[in-house]
Amino acid sequence: MVKARASAAALVESGHVRVNGARERSPGHAIKINDVVTIALDRAVRVLKITAFAERRGDAAAARVLYEELSARGAGRDAESE
């Protein structure tokens, strides 16, 4: 998705993120387990279902176990595309 928290916040503020189908404009909006997050990126739309939270921030590999990819395009993604 994106590599920095500032980039993620910019996506939210610019209206490219939906939580359970509703456009979100506040980067601080809390999400819950089982929420569906839709992210419109430059060349793709990713749909993710939140399955868990981490106690601490981690790398991309650690983050991948915290969500389920619902969009067909992202289902077979590999580590170098993150």
C-alpha positions in Angstrom: 0.0 0.0 0.0 2.1 3.0 1.2 5.4 3.0 3.1 4.9 6.0 5.5 2.2 7.0 7.9 2.2 10.5 6.4 1.4 9.0 3.0 -1.4 6.9 4.5 -2.8 10.0 6.2 -2.7 11.9 2.9 -4.7 9.1 1.2 -7.4 9.4 3.8 -7.5 13.2 3.8 -7.8 13.2 0.0 -10.8 10.8 0.1 -9.2 7.7 -1.3 -10.1 5.5 1.7 -13.5 4.0 2.6 -14.3 2.2 5.8 -17.3 -0.2 5.5 -18.3 1.7 2.3 -18.3 5.2 3.9 -15.6 7.7 2.7 -13.3 8.5 5.5 -11.5 11.9 5.7 -10.0 11.7 9.2 -6.7 9.8 9.5 -7.4 9.2 13.2 -10.6 7.4 12.6 -10.6 4.1 14.6 -11.2 0.9 12.8 -12.3 -2.4 14.3 -11.7 -6.1 13.6 -13.9 -7.2 10.7 -14.1 -3.6 9.2 -13.6 -3.6 5.4 -11.2 -0.9 4.2 -11.1 0.1 0.5 -8.1 2.0 -0.7 -7.9 3.6 -4.1 -4.3 3.7 -5.2 -2.8 5.1 -8.5 -3.2 1.9 -10.5 -5.4 -0.4 -8.3 -8.1 -0.5 -5.7 -7.4 -2.7 -2.7 -10.1 -4.1 -0.5 -9.0 -5.4 2.9 -10.8 -7.0 5.8 -9.1 -6.3 9.1 -8.6 -9.5 11.0 -6.3 -8.5 13.9 -4.2 -5.8 15.4 -0.5 -5.8 16.4 0.8 -4.7 19.8 3.7 -2.9 18.1 4.4 -1.4 14.7 6.3 -3.8 12.4 7.4 -4.4 8.9 5.3 -5.2 5.9 5.5 -9.0 6.4 4.2 -8.6 10.0 1.4 -6.3 8.7 0.2 -8.8 6.1 -1.1 -11.3 8.7 -3.4 -8.6 10.1 -5.7 -8.3 7.2 -7.4 -10.5 4.5 -7.2 -9.3 0.9 -10.7 -9.3 -0.6 -9.8 -7.6 -3.9 -8.9 -10.1 -6.7 -5.9 -8.1 -7.8 -4.1 -8.2 -4.5 -4.9 -11.8 -3.6 -1.7 -13.1 -5.2 0.7 -10.2 -4.4 4.3 -10.8 -3.4 6.6 -9.1 -0.9 8.3 -6.8 -3.5 5.0 -5.1 -4.5 4.3 -3.8 -1.0 
